Amino acid sequence: MITFSQIDHPGRLVKECDLYQHFHNRQARFMYDYNFIRFKKMPTVQEFKVIEDQFKQFHAERKQEFIKFYWPENEPFPTDIEHYLQQENYEQGVLELFLLEPQDFKAGKLNSAVTVEFVDDGTFGDYLQLQYQQDIEISTTFASQKSQLHRTRFESKTTKQVIAYLKGEPVGAVDLIEGAATIEIDNFFVKTHYQKQGVGTKIQQFVMQQAEGKTVVLVADAEDTPREMYLKQNYQYNGFQLESLKDFTQTKK
């Protein structure tokens, strides 16, 4: 059975107990999804407050101005936990896990003008520029920091970067993370101006061709528009996970 615990996260497990796992990535301290605590079971409010204080101190010592938590899969918040998180101004999110067997993919209409290929030495510059344009919407600092992560992934043996072109212009990308029985879709996007032109569908068709009988896995934001596209393409919903984030740089404003 495929669960959220199998989703790739480039962080090192620095602490584990019966209640939670703590992951940290010192090379990418700015990345929320690389530095977090994941609860194995739901804590009480009192337990959470103790863990929260310890986590704040751990990140403060490393000049990380945020804390992020993933909660037990397929469990809603108890009322007291939910009230506390709201009171403390945590940003809340819901992630959904989707699975697809490659042969069940429903492609719909494809755009023959779109070409998709693995990133190599010749196209890595296009890939970096495309990612930078996407990441700069957050900030120039974030985009610059993220570029180093893209370089690290380019050298990875388990991650393959994919780029899509429309009439010679780079317009979309995805990273494929290979597991023993799965291919995980990560960092999947199409430039805003080129959405709804069959680019995303062509990228996914390419993914299915590479899957070689492995299950295709992706995590989507429950609020995200592409969720509906995934369902139409025959992805199967496989559960949810709540997430909570407090960014202290935002609360200072």
N, C-alpha and C positions, 0 to 999 in steps of 0.2 A: 504493500500500500504506500503510495506516494503522499507525503505530508509536507507542511511548511518547513519542518526541521531539515529537510533534504535540499532546500533552496540554497544556492551558492551565496556565501557571504565571505569576502576576503578578510576575515578577522581571526585573531588567535584567541582561543579559549583561555582566559586568564583565571577564571574561577568557576567552580560548579559545586552546587549543593543540591539537596532534595528539592529546593524551591525554585532555583533559577540557574541559568548559565550567563556568564558575563564574557562578551567578546570585545576585543580591542585590536585596532590596527594602527601602530605608531607611525607607519609611512603615510597613512591617509587619515590623519586625526580630524580633518574637516568634514569627512563623510559620515552623515548620520547612520546610514545603513551598514557601515563597517564597524561601528562602535556603539554597542547597545547591550541591554539586558533582556533576555528572553525568559519569561516565566514558564516553568514546567507544570505548575499548578497555580491556581488563583490564590494570591496572598490575602490576608486580612488587611485592613487599613493600617493597623499598628505595625504589621510586618513590612508593609510597603513603605511607610514613613522611615523606618530604620534603613531599608535598602536604598531608598531615595537619597538620604543624607550621605550614605557611604559612597554612592555613585557620584553625587555632586562633588565630594571631596576628591575622589579618584580623578575626575576630569579636570577639576580646578588645578590640581597639581601638574597637569599636563597641558594647561592653557586651552582646554576644550570647553567652549561656552555653550554647551547643550547637554541634555540627557535624553535618551530615547529608550522606550520599552516596547517589547512585543509581548502580547498576552496569550494565555493558553488557547490553542486552536479550537474554534467552534464553540467558544464560551462567551456569552455576553457579560458585561460588567455587572457585578452586584451593585445594588443601589448606593451603598456607602462609598464604594470605590469610585463610582461614576461621579458622585457629588464632590468628592475630594478633588478629583482631577479637574472638574469644572471650576471649582473654587480656586485652584492653583493655576488656572489659565493654561492648561496643557492643550496643544493642538491634537485633535483626535482624527483617526482615519480607520478605514476598513479595507483590508486587502482580501482579494478573492483568488483562489487557486483554480486553474483550469488545466485540463489534460486533453490530449488528442492523439489518437493513433493515426499515423501519417496517411494510411489508405482511406481514412474517413473524412479527410479534409475536403470541404466544399469551396472550390476556388471562386466561382462566379466569373464575371467578365474580367479578362486579362488584357493589359495594355502591351501590345507588341513592341511599342517604342521604348519600353523599360528593359534594361539589362541589369542583371544581378550577378555578383561574383565575390569570391573571397578576396579580402584585402591582402595585397602583397607589397613588396618593396616599391613597386611602381605606382600603386594607388594609395599607399599609406598617407601621403601628404594630403590627398583629397579627403580621406577619412578624418584626419586630424582637424582640417579646416571646417569640415561639416560639423563635427562634434563641437568645435569651439563656437561656431555660430549658434548652436543649440544651447550650450552651457552659459554663454555670455548673457543670456536672458536673466540668469540668476545674478551674476556679477562677473566682472573681468577677473577678479581674484580667483573665484571658483573655477572659471574656465581655464585659467592658467594652471591651477593645481590639478584639475582633472586631466589635462593633457599628459601629465606624467603617468597617470594611471592607465591611460590608453596605450602609452608606450610599453608599460609593463605587461599589459594584456597581449600586446602584439607579439611578445616573446614567449607567451604562455603556451604550454603543450596541451592544456585542456580547454582553452578558449579560442574560438575562431571568430574573427571580425569579418563582417559582410557589408558591402556597400552597393547601393542601387544608383543607376544613372538613368536620366530621361533625356534623350537626345544629346548625350555627352556631358550633361551637368549632373553632379552628385546631388541627390535629392533625398536619400534615406539610408538608414543603416540599422544593423542589429548585431549583437554579440551572441554567439552560440556556445553554451557551456556543456561540455560532454561528460556524462556520467556513464556508469556501467550499463544502465538500461534506459537512460533518459537523455534528451537534448533539451536544455533549458534556454528559452528565449529571454534575453536581457538587453536593456538599453535600446529598445526598439522604437524608432520614430521615423516620421516622414516630415520634411519641411512643410510648414503650414501652407504655403502657397501651392504646394503640389499634392495636398491631400485630396482624396476622393477622385483620383485619376488612375487608380489601379496600381499604384506604386506599392502600397502595403501588401496587397494581395499577391503581387508578383514576388515580393520578398518572402512571404510565407510559403508560397509554392516552392521556392528555392530551398527553404528550410526543410520542407517535407521530403524533397528529393535527397537531402543529405542525411535524413534521420535513420535510414537503413533498418527499419523495424523497431527502432526505439520509440518510447513514448515522448511526445513533445509536451513540455511543461512551461507554463507562464503564470506570472502573478500580475493581476490587474487591480488598479484602484477601483473600488466599487462605485465611485462617483464618475469614473472616466468614461467618455463617449465610446472609445474603442471596445469596451465591454460588449456592447450590442453587436459589433462586428464579429467578435470572437464567437458569440453564440450562433450567429448566422453561418459561420464557417464550420460549425459542428464541434467546437470545443465543449467539453463537459465540465460543468461546475463541480468542484471537489472540496468545497469548504471555505471558511473565512477565518481571518485573524485580525484582532483589533491591535492598533498601534497608538502610542502616545508620545508626543515630542514636546519638550520645553527648550526653546532657544533663548538663552539669556540676553543675547544681543538684541533680540526683538523686544523683550520685556523692559529693556532699559529705555526704549524710545518713548 
